[in-house]
Amino acid sequence: MKRTPMYNRHKDLGARFIEFAGWEMPLQYAGVIEEHHAVRKSAGLFDVSHLTRIEIKGKDAISFINKLITTDLEKLKQGYSQYTLLCNENGGIIDDLLLYKKPDGSILLCANAINREKIIAWLNNHSSSYNIDISDITDTTSQIAIQGPEAQGILQKITSTNLSEIKRFAFAEINFDGINLLVSRTGYTGEDGFEIYSPASIAESVWDRLIATGSASNLKPAGLGARDTLRLEMGYLLYGHDIDEKTTPLEAGLERFVSFEKENFIGREALIAQRQNGIKRRLIGFEMIDNGIPRQGYKMLAKGIEIGAVTSGNISPTLKKGIGIGYVNIGYDKTGDEIMIEIRGKAVLAKVVSLPFYQVRKR
């Protein structure tokens, strides 16, 4: 298994590790619930270096990527990032990713770890007529996320750059011990926060400085367990669970990330046809009325009839109840409708709710 540059730091902090997409990653340190609450109330520090990072350079970089993604890169300002999707010819989601449009015209893609080889192959297979250079920089770089209401204050202590000037989804370079780091106001928790891209060689130094600086603000190292419960409370989707090549943006509630007015991108015709003909299933959020923990693969029922399946579910540490998302047949997706989740052979009462489950407090 691969290890990130911070592996020894995680070990020293008492992390419990799991295998994830070929990486040995920290699942938790003090505990998922404690780490979850730290992010909601103060701040958490995540090692997300397992995510795939790809750099695309060359005069055709923008036109090349714009042909592949569902959003319109031409409309994105330089110095900003954007959530977008890669779809196949049938409109199925190959991956969801963050795209960074740099001032020099190059593009940084941050994709899911599980899709690393697939994404590299997809890009290379469609690049022959473009003047571009595609580089997988995952192993030579690192990615750290600091998330929570105290995130800006902690990060501000290690840089002279005014972080309040970095708007949501914007990014900038900051100086760290003479080396420039890319810092974006992005994250996967719903809270304010930043993601820090650095050379792998200094990742431990960045991690150590943040841990030391954040101790007075109750910064906690946080693992993949808390990252998952935090994203679930926000209704954020996880590739391989909630979306894959058999689901489309329209079914997944991601139509707002499809620029149908853009003349040409892979999957456009299939998605236009689906929009015209209608979808047969839709992703919903639900919360448990009766006690029970929903899990991926559990059946969703209405009047004894199977209407869909759970794709992600857990106990919400913030709401203190079971929550989940999944796909149901059209007609069973109305907010407020009661449904049943089959948990260990027993039908347990739940109701359809709007997403997100948790509203982040404005500070």
C-alpha positions in Angstrom: 0.0 0.0 0.0 1.1 3.6 -0.6 1.7 5.9 2.2 1.5 9.7 2.3 4.4 11.9 3.4 2.7 12.4 6.8 2.4 8.7 7.6 4.9 8.8 10.5 3.2 11.8 12.0 -0.1 10.0 11.9 1.6 7.0 13.6 3.0 9.2 16.3 -0.4 10.7 16.9 -1.9 7.3 17.5 -3.8 7.0 14.3 -5.8 3.9 13.5 -5.2 3.1 9.8 -7.3 1.6 7.1 -6.7 0.7 3.4 -8.4 3.2 1.1 -8.0 3.1 -2.7 -4.6 1.5 -2.3 -3.4 3.9 0.4 -2.8 3.3 4.1 -4.8 6.2 5.5 -5.7 7.3 9.1 -9.3 6.4 9.9 -9.3 8.1 13.2 -7.1 9.4 16.0 -9.0 10.2 19.3 -12.2 9.0 17.7 -14.5 9.9 14.8 -17.1 11.7 16.9 -14.6 13.9 18.8 -12.9 14.8 15.5 -16.2 15.5 13.8 -17.2 17.9 16.6 -13.8 19.6 16.5 -14.4 20.5 12.8 -17.9 21.8 13.5 -16.8 23.8 16.6 -13.1 24.7 16.2 -10.9 23.1 13.5 -9.7 19.7 12.2 -6.6 18.9 10.1 -6.9 16.2 7.4 -4.2 14.5 5.3 -5.9 14.1 1.9 -2.7 13.5 0.0 -4.2 10.3 -1.4 -6.4 12.3 -3.7 -5.3 12.3 -7.3 -3.6 15.5 -8.5 -3.0 16.1 -12.2 -1.4 19.1 -13.9 -2.3 20.0 -17.5 -0.1 22.5 -19.3 0.1 23.8 -22.9 -1.7 26.3 -25.1 -4.7 23.9 -25.6 -5.1 23.1 -21.9 -8.4 25.0 -21.4 -10.0 23.9 -24.7 -9.0 20.3 -24.0 -10.4 20.1 -20.5 -13.6 22.1 -21.5 -14.3 19.3 -24.0 -14.4 16.7 -21.2 -16.1 18.4 -18.3 -19.8 19.3 -17.8 -19.2 22.9 -16.6 -17.8 25.7 -18.7 -14.2 26.4 -18.0 -14.2 29.4 -20.3 -16.5 31.2 -17.9 -14.3 30.5 -14.8 -12.0 33.3 -13.7 -8.3 32.6 -13.3 -7.4 32.1 -9.7 -10.6 30.2 -9.0 -11.5 26.5 -8.6 -14.7 24.8 -9.7 -16.5 21.6 -8.9 -17.2 19.7 -12.1 -17.9 16.3 -13.6 -16.4 14.0 -16.2 -19.0 12.0 -18.0 -18.9 9.1 -20.5 -20.8 9.1 -23.8 -23.9 7.7 -22.0 -23.9 10.6 -19.4 -22.5 8.3 -16.7 -20.2 10.0 -14.2 -16.6 8.9 -14.6 -15.5 11.1 -11.7 -16.3 14.3 -9.8 -13.4 16.6 -9.3 -12.1 20.1 -8.4 -10.5 22.0 -11.2 -8.2 24.9 -10.6 -7.7 27.5 -13.4 -4.2 29.0 -12.8 -3.1 32.5 -14.0 -0.5 30.9 -16.3 -3.2 29.1 -18.2 -2.4 25.7 -16.7 -5.0 23.5 -15.0 -4.8 21.5 -11.8 -7.3 18.7 -11.4 -8.0 17.1 -8.0 -9.8 13.8 -8.5 -10.8 10.8 -6.4 -8.0 8.4 -5.3 -10.0 5.4 -6.5 -10.1 6.8 -10.0 -6.4 7.7 -10.5 -5.5 5.2 -13.3 -8.9 5.6 -15.0 -8.7 9.4 -15.1 -5.1 9.4 -16.4 -6.1 6.9 -19.2 -9.3 9.0 -20.0 -7.3 12.2 -20.4 -4.5 10.5 -22.5 -7.1 8.8 -24.7 -8.7 12.1 -25.6 -5.5 14.3 -25.9 -4.1 13.4 -29.3 -5.3 16.4 -31.2 -4.3 18.9 -28.5 -1.1 20.7 -27.7 -0.9 19.8 -24.0 1.3 18.1 -21.4 -0.4 15.8 -18.8 1.5 15.1 -15.6 0.4 13.0 -12.7 1.9 14.9 -9.7 0.2 12.9 -7.0 3.4 11.3 -5.7 5.5 14.4 -5.7 3.0 16.6 -4.0 0.9 16.6 -0.8 -2.5 17.9 0.1 -3.6 19.0 3.6 -7.1 20.3 4.5 -7.7 22.5 7.5 -11.4 22.8 8.1 -13.6 24.6 10.7 -14.6 28.0 12.1 -11.0 28.5 13.5 -9.3 27.4 10.3 -8.5 30.8 8.9 -7.1 32.1 12.2 -4.8 29.1 12.6 -3.5 29.2 9.0 -3.1 33.0 9.1 -0.5 32.6 11.8 1.9 30.8 9.4 1.6 33.2 6.5 1.7 37.0 5.7 -0.9 36.6 3.0 -4.2 38.1 4.0 -6.4 34.9 3.9 -9.6 36.9 4.2 -9.0 38.1 0.6 -9.2 34.5 -0.6 -12.9 34.1 -1.4 -14.8 30.8 -1.5 -13.4 28.6 -4.3 -10.6 31.0 -4.9 -6.9 30.1 -4.5 -3.6 31.9 -4.0 0.0 31.1 -3.4 1.4 31.7 0.1 5.0 31.6 1.2 6.1 28.9 3.6 9.8 28.9 4.6 10.7 30.3 1.2 8.5 27.8 -0.8 5.3 28.7 -2.5 2.2 26.7 -1.5 -1.1 26.7 -3.3 -3.9 27.4 -0.9 -7.6 27.2 -1.9 -10.7 28.1 0.1 -12.3 24.7 -0.5 -13.2 21.6 1.5 -15.4 18.5 1.9 -17.0 19.3 5.3 -19.3 22.3 4.7 -17.3 24.4 7.1 -15.0 27.3 6.2 -11.5 26.1 5.5 -8.6 25.7 3.2 -6.8 23.0 1.2 -3.0 23.3 1.0 -1.0 21.9 -1.9 2.7 21.5 -1.2 5.8 19.6 -2.5 5.8 16.2 -0.8 9.3 17.0 0.6 8.0 19.7 3.0 4.6 18.2 3.8 5.6 17.1 7.3 6.9 20.6 8.1 3.6 22.1 7.0 1.6 19.5 9.0 3.8 20.1 12.1 3.5 23.8 12.0 -0.2 23.7 11.7 -0.6 21.2 14.6 1.6 23.3 16.8 0.0 26.6 15.8 -3.5 25.2 16.2 -3.2 23.6 19.6 -4.4 26.8 21.4 -7.5 26.8 19.1 -8.4 23.2 19.8 -7.3 22.0 16.4 -7.5 18.2 16.2 -6.0 15.8 13.6 -9.0 14.1 11.8 -9.2 11.0 9.8 -11.3 9.6 7.0 -14.0 8.5 9.4 -14.8 12.1 10.4 -14.4 13.3 6.9 -17.1 10.9 5.8 -19.6 11.8 8.5 -19.0 15.5 7.9 -19.6 15.2 4.1 -22.7 13.1 4.7 -24.3 15.8 6.9 -23.8 18.2 4.0 -25.2 15.8 1.4 -21.9 15.7 -0.4 -21.6 12.7 -2.7 -18.8 10.0 -2.5 -17.7 8.4 -5.7 -18.1 4.7 -5.8 -21.0 4.9 -3.3 -23.4 7.7 -4.4 -22.2 8.2 -7.9 -20.5 6.1 -10.5 -20.5 5.4 -14.3 -24.1 4.0 -14.0 -25.4 7.2 -12.5 -25.9 10.5 -14.3 -25.8 14.1 -13.0 -29.5 14.5 -13.4 -30.3 11.4 -11.3 -27.7 12.5 -8.7 -29.2 16.0 -8.3 -26.1 17.6 -9.9 -27.8 19.1 -12.9 -26.6 22.6 -11.8 -23.1 21.5 -12.7 -24.0 20.7 -16.3 -23.7 23.6 -18.7 -26.1 22.5 -21.4 -25.6 25.7 -23.3 -22.0 24.7 -23.9 -21.9 23.5 -27.4 -19.9 20.3 -27.0 -18.7 18.0 -24.2 -18.7 14.3 -23.8 -22.0 13.0 -22.6 -24.0 16.1 -23.6 -26.3 14.4 -26.1 -27.2 11.6 -23.7 -27.9 14.1 -20.9 -30.0 16.3 -23.2 -32.0 13.2 -24.1 -32.4 12.2 -20.5 -33.6 15.7 -19.6 -36.2 15.6 -22.3 -37.4 12.1 -21.6 -37.2 12.3 -17.8 -35.3 10.3 -15.2 -36.6 7.1 -13.6 -34.9 7.5 -10.3 -33.6 10.3 -8.2 -31.1 10.7 -5.3 -32.8 11.7 -2.0 -31.8 12.4 1.6 -33.6 10.8 4.4 -33.5 10.8 8.2 -34.5 8.0 10.5 -37.7 8.5 12.6 -37.2 5.2 14.5 -33.9 4.0 15.8 -31.6 2.5 13.3 -28.3 3.1 11.4 -28.7 3.0 7.6 -25.9 1.6 5.6 -24.9 1.3 1.9 -26.9 -1.4 0.1 -29.9 -1.4 2.5 -33.3 -1.6 0.7 -35.6 1.4 0.7 -39.3 0.4 0.9 -42.8 2.0 0.5 -45.9 0.0 1.3 -43.8 -3.2 1.3 -42.5 -2.5 -2.2 -38.7 -2.0 -2.9 -38.3 1.5 -4.3 -34.5 1.9 -4.1 -31.4 1.5 -2.1 -29.2 3.4 0.4 -25.8 4.5 -1.0 -24.5 6.2 2.1 -25.7 6.2 5.7 -24.6 6.7 9.3 -25.4 8.3 12.6 -25.0 12.0 12.4 -22.8 13.2 15.3 -24.3 16.7 15.0 -28.0 15.8 14.7 -27.7 12.6 16.8 -29.9 10.6 14.5 -29.5 8.2 11.5 -29.2 9.9 8.1 -28.6 8.6 4.7 -28.9 9.2 0.9 -29.8 6.9 -1.9 -31.8 6.5 -5.1 -35.5 5.9 -5.2 -37.9 5.5 -8.1 -39.6 8.7 -9.2 -42.8 9.2 -7.3 -41.3 8.3 -3.9 -38.9 11.3 -3.8 -41.2 14.0 -2.2 -39.8 15.8 0.8 -41.8 14.8 3.9 -42.9 11.4 2.6 -42.4 8.5 4.9 -40.4 5.5 3.7 -38.9 2.4 5.3 -35.3 1.3 5.5 -34.7 -2.5 5.7 -32.1 -2.9 8.5 -31.1 -6.4 9.3 -34.4 -7.8 8.0 -36.6 -5.3 9.8 -38.4 -2.3 8.1 -37.5 0.8 10.1 -39.4 4.1 9.6 -37.7 7.1 8.0 -38.7 10.2 6.1 -37.5 12.0 3.0 -35.8 15.3 3.8 -34.2 18.1 1.7 -30.4 18.3 1.6 -28.2 19.3 3.3 -29.1 17.6 6.6 -27.1 20.2 8.5 -27.0 24.0 8.0 -23.6 25.4 8.7 -23.8 28.4 10.9 -22.8 31.7 9.3 -20.0 33.3 11.3 
